[in-house]
Amino acid sequence: MEPAGAYGAAKAGSFTFDPVAFFTYPRTLLRLLSWVFSMVVFSCIVNEGYINIGSERLLCVFNNNADACNYGVTVGVICFLGSIFFLILDIYFPSISNVKDRRRAVLLDLVFSGFASFLWFVGFCFLANQWQATSPEELPLAQGSDAARATITFCFFSILTWAVLTLSALRRFLSGSNTNLFTWQHLDPLPSNARATPYPIANGATIVTTNPYQAPPFTETLDPQKLTQQRPMAPAF
């Protein structure tokens, strides 16, 4: 049985979306950076990653290896779409009332972020190796060189951003009972001198207590005038 308040369930269904707070949250900034980096990778390969040398056939700038270009484009598109999906999920996450659904969402984030980090690491090693094996004769006038270097650089940056997102998701998953780790919203601390609302009592009197659960929900106030009145005597027969 899940403990009360697990995965931020205590705040579920009662939140107001604050765009400024959301887009300045560190996790959101990391997702935006991951989105930009993935877009740069597949854009560089699609626009300048292929060259035409004396024929109509397009060759990949990475050692004429089409698999290298295809891998970079595939991973870039997957992470581009994944970043958008998890940005939307982060927006609606505080409104998810079911604790199990919240747990699944965090677990999905953890698995995808870890998998994306692995894909970018493999892509960085693969593309860097193929670029190192590319001879200058295969690239007349250094065609596509800038795009190839930019692709490798942003592959490395993507490893860092997705690795940090993986650690963040792991921390959220292991600390599910802490509501502050699962939402970009923050609870305002109560003032130290705050007191519980007293229960109202008849005739304007009130009972003030620091523990409202120990106060009686209903009280009966005796009229002083009734206490002074004599009880009527029963008639004698």
DRENLUM-907700 format. One record per residue (C-alpha): residue in three letters; residue number from 0; y, x, z. Coordinates in steps of 0.02 Angstrom, whole numbers. Layout:
BEGIN
SITE sero kevo      y      x      z
SITE  ALA  NUM      Y      X      Z
...
END
This chain:
BEGIN
SITE sero kevo      y      x      z
SITE  MET    0      0      0      0
SITE  GLU    1    168     69    -53
SITE  PRO    2    295     99     87
SITE  ALA    3    452     -5     91
SITE  GLY    4    589     65    -17
SITE  ALA    5    473    177   -120
SITE  TYR    6    548    240   -284
SITE  GLY    7    714    158   -244
SITE  ALA    8    644    -19   -233
SITE  ALA    9    765    -61    -93
SITE  LYS   10    910    -61   -217
SITE  ALA   11    819   -144   -360
SITE  GLY   12    906   -290   -442
SITE  SER   13   1073   -262   -355
SITE  PHE   14   1169   -128   -449
SITE  THR   15   1323   -117   -556
SITE  PHE   16   1322      2   -704
SITE  ASP   17   1459    134   -688
SITE  PRO   18   1477    230   -853
SITE  VAL   19   1580    369   -776
SITE  ALA   20   1455    400   -636
SITE  PHE   21   1308    390   -755
SITE  PHE   22   1371    508   -890
SITE  THR   23   1430    637   -762
SITE  TYR   24   1262    640   -673
SITE  PRO   25   1171    808   -697
SITE  ARG   26   1011    728   -764
SITE  THR   27   1111    631   -894
SITE  LEU   28   1202    788   -949
SITE  LEU   29   1036    878   -971
SITE  ARG   30    968    736  -1077
SITE  LEU   31   1125    739  -1185
SITE  LEU   32   1108    927  -1208
SITE  SER   33    924    907  -1254
SITE  TRP   34    972    773  -1378
SITE  VAL   35   1103    886  -1460
SITE  PHE   36    990   1039  -1464
SITE  SER   37    847    944  -1546
SITE  MET   38    967    872  -1675
SITE  VAL   39   1033   1046  -1715
SITE  VAL   40    856   1115  -1739
SITE  PHE   41    792    989  -1863
SITE  SER   42    961    976  -1951
SITE  CYS   43    967   1164  -1982
SITE  ILE   44    791   1164  -2053
SITE  VAL   45    817   1010  -2162
SITE  ASN   46    985   1066  -2232
SITE  GLU   47    964   1255  -2250
SITE  GLY   48    786   1293  -2200
SITE  TYR   49    719   1289  -2379
SITE  ILE   50    770   1401  -2524
SITE  ASN   51    737   1399  -2710
SITE  ILE   52    697   1567  -2790
SITE  GLY   53    677   1560  -2979
SITE  SER   54    577   1398  -2977
SITE  GLU   55    589   1216  -2930
SITE  ARG   56    478   1244  -2780
SITE  LEU   57    565   1250  -2611
SITE  LEU   58    507   1386  -2493
SITE  CYS   59    531   1392  -2305
SITE  VAL   60    647   1530  -2245
SITE  PHE   61    524   1573  -2107
SITE  ASN   62    411   1692  -2205
SITE  ASN   63    385   1559  -2338
SITE  ASN   64    275   1469  -2211
SITE  ALA   65    294   1282  -2234
SITE  ASP   66    204   1250  -2070
SITE  ALA   67    345   1335  -1975
SITE  CYS   68    478   1221  -2049
SITE  ASN   69    369   1066  -2029
SITE  TYR   70    335   1109  -1847
SITE  GLY   71    520   1132  -1808
SITE  VAL   72    569    969  -1892
SITE  THR   73    429    871  -1808
SITE  VAL   74    465    933  -1632
SITE  GLY   75    651    910  -1658
SITE  VAL   76    634    729  -1712
SITE  ILE   77    511    687  -1571
SITE  CYS   78    625    759  -1437
SITE  PHE   79    778    681  -1518
SITE  LEU   80    701    508  -1505
SITE  GLY   81    629    546  -1333
SITE  SER   82    800    594  -1266
SITE  ILE   83    872    428  -1324
SITE  PHE   84    728    331  -1248
SITE  PHE   85    744    412  -1078
SITE  LEU   86    933    392  -1077
SITE  ILE   87    908    206  -1099
SITE  LEU   88    771    207   -967
SITE  ASP   89    888    294   -844
SITE  ILE   90   1017    157   -870
SITE  TYR   91    896     16   -831
SITE  PHE   92    794    110   -701
SITE  PRO   93    892     47   -547
SITE  SER   94    863   -133   -601
SITE  ILE   95    672   -117   -606
SITE  SER   96    611   -214   -455
SITE  ASN   97    426   -174   -464
SITE  VAL   98    381    -16   -369
SITE  LYS   99    230     20   -480
SITE  ASP  100    337      6   -637
SITE  ARG  101    460    131   -563
SITE  ARG  102    319    249   -524
SITE  ARG  103    252    235   -702
SITE  ALA  104    426    269   -772
SITE  VAL  105    446    427   -669
SITE  LEU  106    271    484   -713
SITE  LEU  107    305    454   -898
SITE  ASP  108    464    557   -884
SITE  LEU  109    368    697   -800
SITE  VAL  110    230    702   -931
SITE  PHE  111    347    693  -1081
SITE  SER  112    468    823  -1013
SITE  GLY  113    327    945   -975
SITE  PHE  114    249    916  -1146
SITE  ALA  115    418    940  -1232
SITE  SER  116    445   1104  -1139
SITE  PHE  117    276   1166  -1199
SITE  LEU  118    312   1113  -1379
SITE  TRP  119    479   1203  -1380
SITE  PHE  120    402   1360  -1306
SITE  VAL  121    268   1363  -1442
SITE  GLY  122    401   1327  -1574
SITE  PHE  123    513   1467  -1513
SITE  CYS  124    371   1593  -1517
SITE  PHE  125    307   1531  -1685
SITE  LEU  126    475   1528  -1774
SITE  ALA  127    532   1693  -1699
SITE  ASN  128    370   1776  -1756
SITE  GLN  129    385   1707  -1932
SITE  TRP  130    567   1755  -1945
SITE  GLN  131    526   1932  -1889
SITE  ALA  132    395   1941  -2026
SITE  THR  133    517   1883  -2159
SITE  SER  134    572   2025  -2273
SITE  PRO  135    750   2036  -2343
SITE  GLU  136    680   2028  -2521
SITE  GLU  137    621   1851  -2487
SITE  LEU  138    799   1795  -2446
SITE  PRO  139    919   1844  -2585
SITE  LEU  140   1098   1855  -2520
SITE  ALA  141   1031   1812  -2347
SITE  GLN  142   1008   1629  -2391
SITE  GLY  143    967   1522  -2240
SITE  SER  144    982   1667  -2118
SITE  ASP  145   1113   1582  -2009
SITE  ALA  146   1013   1421  -2005
SITE  ALA  147    855   1515  -1956
SITE  ARG  148    941   1607  -1814
SITE  ALA  149   1023   1447  -1752
SITE  THR  150    854   1359  -1754
SITE  ILE  151    773   1495  -1648
SITE  THR  152    921   1501  -1528
SITE  PHE  153    924   1314  -1496
SITE  CYS  154    735   1312  -1477
SITE  PHE  155    758   1431  -1332
SITE  PHE  156    897   1323  -1257
SITE  SER  157    784   1171  -1274
SITE  ILE  158    649   1258  -1171
SITE  LEU  159    773   1278  -1028
SITE  THR  160    840   1100  -1030
SITE  TRP  161    669   1017  -1041
SITE  ALA  162    599   1133   -907
SITE  VAL  163    739   1081   -788
SITE  LEU  164    706    899   -830
SITE  THR  165    522    927   -792
SITE  LEU  166    563    998   -621
SITE  SER  167    683    854   -588
SITE  ALA  168    550    726   -635
SITE  LEU  169    421    815   -526
SITE  ARG  170    541    810   -379
SITE  ARG  171    572    626   -406
SITE  PHE  172    387    590   -417
SITE  LEU  173    344    686   -258
SITE  SER  174    490    614   -161
SITE  GLY  175    474    432   -212
SITE  SER  176    522    366    -41
SITE  ASN  177    697    438    -58
SITE  THR  178    802    311   -153
SITE  ASN  179    943    433   -190
SITE  LEU  180    829    538   -300
SITE  PHE  181    789    395   -418
SITE  THR  182    958    328   -465
SITE  TRP  183   1125    392   -523
SITE  GLN  184   1204    274   -397
SITE  HIS  185   1248    331   -222
SITE  LEU  186   1252    232    -62
SITE  ASP  187   1415    238     33
SITE  PRO  188   1384    295    212
SITE  LEU  189   1421    168    347
SITE  PRO  190   1561    212    468
SITE  SER  191   1505    279    635
SITE  ASN  192   1594    142    731
SITE  ALA  193   1520      0    627
SITE  ARG  194   1447   -141    733
SITE  ALA  195   1332   -281    688
SITE  THR  196   1402   -453    653
SITE  PRO  197   1386   -558    812
SITE  TYR  198   1308   -729    814
SITE  PRO  199   1433   -871    830
SITE  ILE  200   1426   -978    987
SITE  ALA  201   1506  -1145   1025
SITE  ASN  202   1681  -1159   1104
SITE  GLY  203   1738   -999   1016
SITE  ALA  204   1638   -881   1129
SITE  THR  205   1542   -739   1052
SITE  ILE  206   1406   -619   1102
SITE  VAL  207   1427   -443   1035
SITE  THR  208   1274   -332   1022
SITE  THR  209   1230   -171    934
SITE  ASN  210   1057   -236    892
SITE  PRO  211   1067   -404    803
SITE  TYR  212    879   -428    807
SITE  GLN  213    880   -439    997
SITE  ALA  214   1017   -571   1002
SITE  PRO  215    960   -753   1009
SITE  PRO  216    996   -844    846
SITE  PHE  217   1042  -1003    939
SITE  THR  218   1124  -1019   1109
SITE  GLU  219   1173  -1168   1212
SITE  THR  220   1340  -1170   1302
SITE  LEU  221   1347  -1276   1460
SITE  ASP  222   1503  -1379   1491
SITE  PRO  223   1577  -1334   1663
SITE  GLN  224   1634  -1515   1688
SITE  LYS  225   1457  -1579   1672
SITE  LEU  226   1399  -1460   1806
SITE  THR  227   1521  -1537   1933
SITE  GLN  228   1471  -1716   1899
SITE  GLN  229   1347  -1798   2018
SITE  ARG  230   1185  -1860   1949
SITE  PRO  231   1174  -2053   1960
SITE  MET  232   1066  -2120   2101
SITE  ALA  233    923  -2235   2061
SITE  PRO  234    948  -2416   2126
SITE  ALA  235    854  -2458   2284
SITE  PHE  236    743  -2611   2287
END
